[in-house]
Amino acid sequence: MFRVLALLAVLVLAGLSVVSVYASDEPLSWVPWFEGTDEEYVQLKIEVVPNGAGIIYPVPGVYRIKRGETVVLQVAGVASGYEFSHWEVNFVDYGSAPFKTLTLEGDAEVKAVFTRAASGEEVGYLMVDIVFYDKPSEPPEGSVTLWELGVSMPLTPVQVTPNQWHGQAVFKGVRIGKTYTVVVNLENGVGGVYVNFWTVYNRASYMHWGFISCRRKLPEAPRSTFKPFEWPS
């Protein structure tokens, strides 16, 4: 079953301590054009491979785009049994981030490539634990998404000690040894959308992610210009 996702990334901290921050999967500086053009408009052809494996923006089709315009490529949903692999621009790998920007200087053929999810592998569960280090009495509110699974779970308040609350989400059916993109949408504290990466190391994997809301040293994530996709009922 499809799940609608929104993924805008700022990697903050992992484990029990703050780690260095970097922007996830920076856009490539080189675009694989076969040839540029001096025409005012260029053609953008975009498709999903294989057809029906996912939902993307812009939706598949052929577009007439003004040369020099930047297009945001977005994977918004993944079909059951599939995983998103990568983008291709004119048959050249353009990266595996669900969000990519593409500045059109010539005609482009873009493919969102999906692959069949591996089956028969050892599976377990992953618990994502969120805490505000500077506001331990305030449970984080919001949701967590495992992007590769296309599954979102609300954060459930959990009282760990008399004066400390956490927010937790548990995901079943994760594959041991696989690295997942963990997306946290915080509605309080350090409000915003954040992303981190976690490798499931055993059947019961535990990811602790702490935020500090009073020390805003981390860059804020850019806000999406896309409206959420609504599935027909």
Backbone bond lengths (Angstrom), bond angles and torsions (degrees), N, CA, C in turn:
res aa  C-N    CA-C-N  psi(-1)  N-CA   C-N-CA  omega(-1)  CA-C   N-CA-C  phi
1 M - - - 1.462 - - 1.517 108.96 -
2 F 1.321 115.22 141.37 1.457 119.74 -178.59 1.519 110.18 -74.20
3 R 1.305 115.18 150.96 1.457 120.93 170.98 1.517 107.27 -132.74
4 V 1.317 114.97 138.70 1.454 119.37 179.69 1.516 109.18 -83.61
5 L 1.324 115.36 133.24 1.453 119.27 -176.88 1.519 110.57 -127.48
6 A 1.283 113.23 149.90 1.449 117.12 168.33 1.501 106.87 -129.07
7 L 1.347 116.32 128.31 1.448 117.80 -173.23 1.507 109.43 -132.32
8 L 1.339 116.31 103.41 1.442 120.97 173.96 1.515 106.96 -124.51
9 A 1.372 116.64 129.73 1.424 116.54 -157.81 1.504 114.02 -116.13
10 V 1.329 116.43 133.85 1.458 125.37 159.38 1.513 106.27 -138.40
11 L 1.341 116.72 116.82 1.468 120.01 179.78 1.510 107.49 -79.07
12 V 1.354 116.31 124.36 1.452 118.94 -177.31 1.508 111.39 -107.98
13 L 1.288 120.28 -90.03 1.453 121.53 -175.03 1.501 111.51 -133.68
14 A 1.324 115.50 156.01 1.455 120.14 -179.24 1.521 108.54 -139.76
15 G 1.348 117.72 162.62 1.454 121.94 -179.01 1.521 109.66 65.13
16 L 1.330 116.59 -146.33 1.455 120.36 -176.78 1.515 112.30 -98.40
17 S 1.335 118.66 3.64 1.450 120.04 -177.52 1.512 110.21 -141.64
18 V 1.345 114.93 162.39 1.455 120.57 -179.81 1.521 109.55 -71.52
19 V 1.344 116.24 137.83 1.455 120.19 177.10 1.507 107.98 -118.31
20 S 1.342 116.10 171.54 1.453 120.40 -178.11 1.520 110.71 -63.97
21 V 1.336 115.69 151.24 1.450 122.08 -174.33 1.519 109.38 -106.37
22 Y 1.347 115.65 140.04 1.458 119.50 174.44 1.520 108.09 -151.04
23 A 1.321 115.30 156.70 1.460 120.22 177.03 1.514 108.26 -79.01
24 S 1.320 116.80 132.68 1.457 122.05 -174.84 1.517 111.61 -75.70
25 D 1.323 116.48 125.85 1.456 123.27 173.64 1.525 110.91 51.60
26 E 1.337 116.91 72.14 1.450 120.58 -179.05 1.520 110.82 -60.90
27 P 1.361 118.03 145.80 1.457 120.05 177.75 1.527 111.32 -58.12
28 L 1.303 117.05 143.64 1.451 121.31 179.45 1.519 110.01 -67.02
29 S 1.347 116.69 144.56 1.453 120.41 178.46 1.528 111.28 -84.57
30 W 1.324 117.03 -16.63 1.462 121.51 -179.69 1.514 109.27 -113.65
31 V 1.324 115.34 129.45 1.459 120.57 179.74 1.524 108.38 -109.65
32 P 1.326 118.18 128.90 1.468 120.85 -171.66 1.530 113.44 -79.90
33 W 1.339 116.65 65.15 1.461 119.02 175.22 1.514 110.36 -72.70
34 F 1.313 116.33 140.47 1.464 118.56 168.96 1.524 109.14 -71.31
35 E 1.309 116.80 -39.11 1.456 121.79 175.16 1.514 108.68 -161.06
36 G 1.335 115.51 147.49 1.445 119.96 175.73 1.523 109.52 -82.40
37 T 1.313 115.47 -173.89 1.455 119.52 -179.01 1.513 109.50 -153.72
38 D 1.325 115.63 154.52 1.455 121.20 173.97 1.523 111.39 -100.86
39 E 1.355 115.74 2.58 1.454 119.86 179.75 1.534 110.17 -68.05
40 E 1.336 115.59 152.79 1.459 119.53 -178.66 1.525 110.96 -70.90
41 Y 1.333 117.35 -32.66 1.451 121.63 -178.84 1.526 110.82 -122.34
42 V 1.338 116.19 147.59 1.459 121.98 177.52 1.520 108.38 -124.46
43 Q 1.320 115.79 168.52 1.461 120.82 -178.79 1.520 110.51 -105.32
44 L 1.328 115.62 131.66 1.464 122.21 174.68 1.521 107.88 -115.32
45 K 1.323 115.75 118.63 1.465 120.92 174.05 1.517 107.05 -109.86
46 I 1.331 116.71 129.64 1.457 119.89 -176.94 1.523 109.24 -134.30
47 E 1.353 115.63 138.30 1.453 120.28 -177.65 1.512 111.25 -149.21
48 V 1.332 115.76 161.65 1.470 123.80 176.39 1.518 107.68 -103.26
49 V 1.325 116.95 132.33 1.469 122.70 179.25 1.526 109.37 -125.98
50 P 1.369 117.98 120.52 1.462 126.88 -7.74 1.513 111.16 -74.37
51 N 1.303 116.12 160.05 1.451 121.85 -177.20 1.534 110.66 -58.40
52 G 1.325 115.94 131.98 1.461 120.73 178.71 1.508 115.26 88.70
53 A 1.343 118.07 0.52 1.465 120.34 -177.31 1.518 113.09 -80.31
54 G 1.324 117.20 -14.14 1.456 119.12 -179.40 1.508 111.52 -167.93
55 I 1.334 115.11 173.86 1.460 122.92 176.20 1.519 107.72 -113.57
56 I 1.329 116.81 131.36 1.458 120.66 -178.33 1.518 109.98 -132.46
57 Y 1.346 114.79 159.19 1.458 122.92 169.00 1.520 107.86 -121.74
58 P 1.317 120.21 139.43 1.458 125.76 -11.40 1.533 110.27 -58.26
59 V 1.324 116.24 153.82 1.458 119.14 -179.81 1.522 108.76 -65.99
60 P 1.345 117.97 153.14 1.468 120.24 -177.97 1.530 112.08 -53.43
61 G 1.311 114.52 140.57 1.463 120.34 -179.59 1.511 110.38 158.55
62 V 1.325 116.33 -173.06 1.459 123.21 178.40 1.522 107.74 -115.59
63 Y 1.338 116.22 128.99 1.454 121.90 -175.19 1.527 110.43 -124.03
64 R 1.308 114.85 149.76 1.465 122.03 172.64 1.518 106.28 -104.97
65 I 1.334 116.75 112.74 1.455 122.85 -171.49 1.528 109.32 -119.05
66 K 1.297 116.12 140.39 1.460 119.74 176.74 1.524 110.20 -66.60
67 R 1.320 116.00 131.25 1.469 120.46 -178.06 1.532 110.17 -59.16
68 G 1.336 115.48 136.65 1.456 121.34 -178.61 1.513 113.99 92.98
69 E 1.334 116.91 -9.59 1.462 120.25 178.78 1.527 110.60 -74.75
70 T 1.322 116.76 143.27 1.461 121.79 178.34 1.521 109.73 -98.39
71 V 1.323 115.56 127.63 1.458 122.72 179.89 1.524 108.56 -108.10
72 V 1.331 116.88 137.00 1.464 121.48 174.88 1.516 108.44 -94.57
73 L 1.328 116.79 120.32 1.462 122.61 176.00 1.520 107.83 -92.62
74 Q 1.319 116.65 128.55 1.466 120.13 -174.81 1.523 110.40 -137.08
75 V 1.330 115.43 129.35 1.460 120.53 168.64 1.522 106.76 -90.53
76 A 1.326 117.08 118.18 1.458 121.42 -175.10 1.518 113.11 -105.20
77 G 1.319 118.07 -13.02 1.457 120.33 -179.78 1.510 111.36 -165.09
78 V 1.315 115.97 150.57 1.465 122.42 -179.37 1.526 107.99 -125.84
79 A 1.325 116.74 130.31 1.463 120.86 -179.41 1.522 110.37 -71.27
80 S 1.317 115.14 152.08 1.454 120.67 177.42 1.524 110.09 -58.43
81 G 1.344 116.15 133.09 1.461 121.09 179.53 1.511 114.13 90.35
82 Y 1.349 117.46 0.02 1.464 121.34 -179.48 1.523 110.74 -122.07
83 E 1.324 114.60 162.40 1.455 123.05 171.01 1.518 108.08 -133.17
84 F 1.331 116.44 145.57 1.460 119.31 174.37 1.513 109.04 -75.16
85 S 1.336 117.06 132.24 1.459 121.81 -178.95 1.527 111.62 -100.12
86 H 1.343 117.93 -61.73 1.456 120.43 -176.01 1.531 110.33 -171.08
87 W 1.327 113.97 167.78 1.459 121.40 171.11 1.524 108.92 -93.99
88 E 1.312 116.25 147.65 1.467 121.83 170.00 1.528 107.89 -121.94
89 V 1.337 115.81 135.64 1.452 121.50 172.81 1.516 107.18 -121.05
90 N 1.324 116.16 114.52 1.466 121.03 -176.19 1.526 111.04 52.09
91 F 1.334 115.08 45.06 1.471 124.77 173.93 1.527 113.55 71.17
92 V 1.318 117.95 13.00 1.462 122.26 178.60 1.528 108.34 -114.16
93 D 1.340 117.05 133.85 1.464 122.92 -179.99 1.530 109.65 -56.60
94 Y 1.321 116.22 125.84 1.463 121.39 -178.10 1.533 111.75 -115.80
95 G 1.334 117.64 17.25 1.451 120.78 174.02 1.509 113.39 104.60
96 S 1.330 114.99 161.44 1.464 121.31 -172.44 1.524 113.66 -108.00
97 A 1.341 118.54 4.86 1.462 119.80 179.32 1.526 109.93 -69.49
98 P 1.329 118.55 139.32 1.468 120.22 179.49 1.526 113.09 -62.04
99 F 1.351 117.15 -26.95 1.453 121.74 175.88 1.530 108.67 -112.82
100 K 1.319 116.39 128.42 1.463 121.46 175.39 1.523 108.31 -139.66
101 T 1.319 116.54 149.08 1.459 120.65 173.00 1.514 109.17 -107.04
102 L 1.336 115.72 146.57 1.462 121.64 -176.64 1.518 107.96 -140.55
103 T 1.347 116.44 115.99 1.457 121.54 177.33 1.522 108.81 -92.89
104 L 1.301 116.37 121.39 1.470 121.89 -170.59 1.519 111.06 -88.32
105 E 1.333 115.24 111.24 1.460 121.97 175.74 1.524 111.03 -113.35
106 G 1.303 116.43 2.29 1.458 122.48 178.63 1.515 108.86 -169.72
107 D 1.318 116.80 176.35 1.458 119.99 178.12 1.520 110.16 -61.05
108 A 1.324 116.79 140.19 1.461 120.87 -177.05 1.519 110.34 -135.67
109 E 1.319 115.48 136.66 1.457 122.49 171.44 1.514 107.39 -111.33
110 V 1.324 116.15 112.89 1.470 122.30 -174.15 1.523 109.25 -110.40
111 K 1.338 114.97 133.49 1.458 120.42 176.61 1.517 109.45 -124.97
112 A 1.330 115.96 132.95 1.459 121.49 169.09 1.523 106.29 -95.12
113 V 1.323 116.54 110.60 1.463 121.33 -171.85 1.529 110.01 -98.28
114 F 1.322 115.70 124.59 1.467 122.26 177.34 1.530 108.47 -114.49
115 T 1.332 115.92 153.61 1.460 121.44 176.95 1.521 109.32 -128.06
116 R 1.312 115.41 158.31 1.449 120.88 175.78 1.519 110.38 -65.85
117 A 1.330 117.46 134.71 1.455 121.20 176.69 1.520 109.49 -69.79
118 A 1.311 115.78 139.64 1.460 120.09 179.84 1.523 110.22 -64.87
119 S 1.301 116.04 144.02 1.465 120.68 178.92 1.525 109.14 -120.44
120 G 1.313 115.42 161.63 1.458 120.71 176.79 1.513 114.24 78.77
121 E 1.340 117.34 7.75 1.460 119.50 179.03 1.527 109.94 -89.21
122 E 1.312 115.17 158.32 1.456 120.59 -179.43 1.521 109.85 -65.57
123 V 1.331 116.34 132.86 1.456 120.04 -176.96 1.524 110.10 -122.88
124 G 1.320 114.52 162.37 1.455 120.91 178.38 1.509 108.92 -154.16
125 Y 1.365 116.22 -149.55 1.454 118.55 176.08 1.522 109.32 -135.99
126 L 1.326 114.88 157.56 1.460 122.36 -178.88 1.521 108.67 -124.64
127 M 1.329 116.57 126.55 1.458 121.06 173.85 1.516 108.49 -104.89
128 V 1.331 116.47 122.46 1.461 122.62 175.94 1.519 107.80 -99.10
129 D 1.320 115.72 122.55 1.468 122.65 -175.86 1.522 108.71 -115.96
130 I 1.336 116.85 122.10 1.457 123.00 -177.42 1.520 109.56 -115.89
131 V 1.351 116.00 139.52 1.457 120.11 178.89 1.527 109.03 -146.17
132 F 1.337 116.62 147.69 1.460 122.41 168.71 1.523 107.29 -95.15
133 Y 1.324 116.86 112.07 1.461 119.94 -176.34 1.530 111.88 -64.02
134 D 1.329 116.92 -36.20 1.457 119.64 -176.05 1.532 112.59 -90.22
135 K 1.329 117.90 -8.78 1.470 121.62 177.70 1.523 108.92 -133.67
136 P 1.330 117.23 64.99 1.468 119.75 -173.44 1.530 114.39 -63.22
137 S 1.326 117.06 -21.50 1.468 118.67 -179.42 1.533 112.51 -83.81
138 E 1.337 117.12 -3.48 1.461 121.27 -178.72 1.526 110.06 -107.04
139 P 1.314 119.41 110.94 1.472 119.83 -179.86 1.521 111.26 -71.60
140 P 1.332 118.78 132.81 1.458 120.62 176.09 1.528 110.85 -60.53
141 E 1.327 116.07 136.51 1.449 122.00 178.82 1.524 109.59 -116.68
142 G 1.320 116.23 146.07 1.457 120.31 179.84 1.515 111.05 143.52
143 S 1.320 116.11 -142.94 1.462 120.31 -177.91 1.509 110.47 -148.10
144 V 1.340 114.81 162.24 1.465 122.45 177.17 1.527 107.72 -126.55
145 T 1.328 115.52 137.57 1.465 121.01 177.64 1.521 109.41 -122.32
146 L 1.331 116.52 131.99 1.461 120.45 165.81 1.510 105.27 -92.82
147 W 1.307 115.81 106.30 1.458 120.73 -168.51 1.524 112.17 -61.45
148 E 1.330 117.96 -43.49 1.461 120.27 -177.05 1.523 112.78 -64.49
149 L 1.328 116.53 -28.10 1.460 120.43 178.69 1.523 111.94 -86.33
150 G 1.325 116.76 -19.53 1.451 119.70 -175.21 1.514 112.41 68.31
151 V 1.338 116.58 32.00 1.462 121.67 -175.56 1.527 109.67 -122.88
152 S 1.339 116.01 131.93 1.461 122.01 176.36 1.522 109.62 -116.82
153 M 1.339 114.85 143.45 1.459 121.06 178.71 1.526 108.47 -133.24
154 P 1.342 117.43 139.56 1.471 119.27 175.61 1.525 110.30 -71.97
155 L 1.327 115.65 150.50 1.461 120.36 174.48 1.528 109.23 -75.43
156 T 1.318 115.89 128.08 1.465 122.28 178.70 1.528 109.35 -101.41
157 P 1.346 118.70 124.43 1.465 120.05 178.79 1.526 111.28 -63.81
158 V 1.333 116.25 132.47 1.463 122.03 178.68 1.528 108.04 -132.26
159 Q 1.339 116.96 124.85 1.457 121.13 178.68 1.525 108.11 -86.73
160 V 1.339 116.28 110.09 1.460 121.92 -176.23 1.520 111.10 -84.42
161 T 1.320 116.96 -43.23 1.466 123.40 175.76 1.529 107.16 -133.81
162 P 1.335 119.18 171.61 1.475 119.64 -179.93 1.518 113.99 -55.02
163 N 1.340 118.20 -28.00 1.460 120.70 -176.13 1.533 113.01 -117.40
164 Q 1.305 117.31 12.29 1.464 118.16 -177.05 1.519 111.28 -135.36
165 W 1.352 114.87 129.97 1.452 122.61 177.72 1.519 110.09 -118.05
166 H 1.305 114.97 144.07 1.460 121.96 174.97 1.529 108.43 -121.98
167 G 1.323 115.83 165.89 1.457 121.73 169.20 1.514 108.29 -116.72
168 Q 1.314 118.25 131.66 1.461 120.42 -173.99 1.527 111.52 -132.26
169 A 1.334 114.26 148.19 1.467 121.71 174.81 1.523 107.70 -138.17
170 V 1.320 117.17 136.41 1.463 122.34 -176.38 1.533 109.23 -116.58
171 F 1.335 115.70 130.82 1.456 122.11 179.73 1.530 109.11 -117.41
172 K 1.311 116.14 128.27 1.456 121.76 177.30 1.535 110.01 -100.25
173 G 1.323 115.29 157.90 1.455 120.44 175.06 1.511 115.16 80.80
174 V 1.348 118.48 16.27 1.459 120.02 176.57 1.530 109.32 -76.38
175 R 1.310 116.00 152.97 1.462 121.02 -176.97 1.516 110.47 -95.42
176 I 1.311 116.21 128.38 1.466 121.94 -179.45 1.525 109.28 -66.46
177 G 1.331 114.83 131.28 1.458 121.38 -178.70 1.519 113.82 93.63
178 K 1.340 117.84 -8.40 1.458 120.54 -179.19 1.523 110.08 -93.75
179 T 1.336 116.53 141.37 1.458 122.05 175.78 1.519 109.25 -93.05
180 Y 1.333 115.80 127.27 1.454 121.65 -178.53 1.525 110.55 -110.16
181 T 1.332 115.21 149.83 1.456 122.21 173.38 1.525 107.61 -89.16
182 V 1.334 116.03 115.37 1.461 121.98 -176.82 1.530 108.27 -101.84
183 V 1.319 116.36 115.80 1.465 122.32 -177.37 1.520 108.63 -109.30
184 V 1.330 116.13 124.11 1.461 121.34 -179.83 1.524 109.09 -113.54
185 N 1.305 115.82 125.29 1.464 122.33 175.67 1.522 107.47 -107.88
186 L 1.333 116.17 102.00 1.464 121.25 -176.68 1.519 109.95 -92.24
187 E 1.329 115.86 131.78 1.456 121.79 -179.15 1.521 112.21 -103.20
188 N 1.325 117.92 -3.36 1.457 121.35 176.65 1.526 107.76 -144.58
189 G 1.332 116.44 -179.77 1.459 118.39 -178.96 1.517 110.66 61.33
190 V 1.321 116.88 -120.60 1.465 122.07 176.98 1.528 106.80 -86.26
191 G 1.314 116.48 73.13 1.457 120.11 -175.15 1.519 112.27 -58.86
192 G 1.316 116.69 140.67 1.458 121.51 179.64 1.505 111.10 146.54
193 V 1.337 115.04 -176.37 1.460 121.82 179.76 1.527 108.66 -111.11
194 Y 1.336 116.46 129.20 1.458 122.12 -176.08 1.527 109.66 -131.09
195 V 1.332 115.91 155.53 1.462 119.70 -179.50 1.513 109.84 -134.08
196 N 1.316 115.78 144.99 1.457 122.45 174.75 1.521 106.97 -144.95
197 F 1.305 117.50 173.64 1.454 121.99 -177.83 1.528 108.89 -128.49
198 W 1.319 115.65 136.99 1.463 119.83 -175.16 1.517 109.85 -141.69
199 T 1.325 115.38 130.46 1.457 121.31 176.63 1.521 109.45 -95.44
200 V 1.316 116.88 125.44 1.462 121.96 178.58 1.525 108.20 -72.12
201 Y 1.311 116.85 115.62 1.462 120.42 -170.73 1.526 113.64 -99.23
202 N 1.327 118.76 -16.28 1.463 120.38 175.54 1.527 108.59 -160.27
203 R 1.307 116.91 -173.53 1.468 120.34 -175.67 1.522 112.64 -64.18
204 A 1.318 117.51 -29.07 1.458 122.05 178.53 1.519 108.16 -122.95
205 S 1.320 116.01 86.64 1.465 121.43 -176.32 1.521 110.16 -95.01
206 Y 1.332 116.22 140.40 1.460 122.30 -174.60 1.521 108.42 -125.39
207 M 1.325 116.47 122.50 1.469 122.06 177.20 1.513 109.28 -114.10
208 H 1.330 117.03 117.75 1.465 121.92 177.31 1.521 108.35 -103.43
209 W 1.333 115.96 130.34 1.462 121.05 -176.31 1.516 108.01 -133.84
210 G 1.337 116.66 113.21 1.459 120.65 -178.06 1.513 112.27 -104.87
211 F 1.337 116.74 142.10 1.454 123.25 177.94 1.524 109.70 -120.65
212 I 1.325 115.85 145.92 1.450 122.05 175.28 1.520 107.14 -117.72
213 S 1.313 117.23 111.05 1.463 119.84 -172.53 1.521 113.40 -88.72
214 C 1.338 118.77 -18.34 1.462 119.76 -176.73 1.525 112.02 -88.89
215 R 1.345 118.08 -10.37 1.463 121.27 -179.98 1.519 107.65 -119.17
216 R 1.325 116.60 89.49 1.452 121.96 -174.17 1.519 110.60 -85.80
217 K 1.344 116.37 66.34 1.455 121.34 178.09 1.516 112.06 -88.94
218 L 1.313 115.89 -14.05 1.458 119.86 -176.52 1.517 110.22 -88.66
219 P 1.341 117.75 141.20 1.467 119.01 177.38 1.515 110.93 -66.42
220 E 1.321 115.70 144.44 1.452 119.19 179.17 1.517 110.47 -76.95
221 A 1.330 115.58 148.69 1.451 120.12 176.84 1.520 109.54 -71.58
222 P 1.343 117.35 141.68 1.471 118.76 174.91 1.513 110.53 -64.96
223 R 1.294 116.34 149.26 1.451 121.09 179.83 1.524 110.33 -86.90
224 S 1.309 117.01 141.42 1.456 121.46 -179.28 1.521 110.81 -73.18
225 T 1.341 115.93 141.97 1.454 121.24 174.18 1.519 111.09 -94.42
226 F 1.339 116.57 -1.77 1.462 120.78 -178.99 1.518 110.11 -86.55
227 K 1.318 115.52 143.62 1.457 120.89 169.94 1.516 108.74 -86.41
228 P 1.323 118.49 143.19 1.463 120.10 179.97 1.516 111.20 -58.42
229 F 1.321 115.07 139.63 1.460 120.37 177.76 1.516 108.97 -77.15
230 E 1.336 116.47 135.55 1.456 120.64 179.14 1.517 109.29 -109.81
231 W 1.334 115.57 122.95 1.451 120.38 -179.47 1.518 109.66 -76.67
232 P 1.332 116.74 140.31 1.471 118.87 175.64 1.508 111.05 -64.99
233 S 1.314 117.85 141.33 1.463 121.72 -179.18 1.510 110.16 -79.93
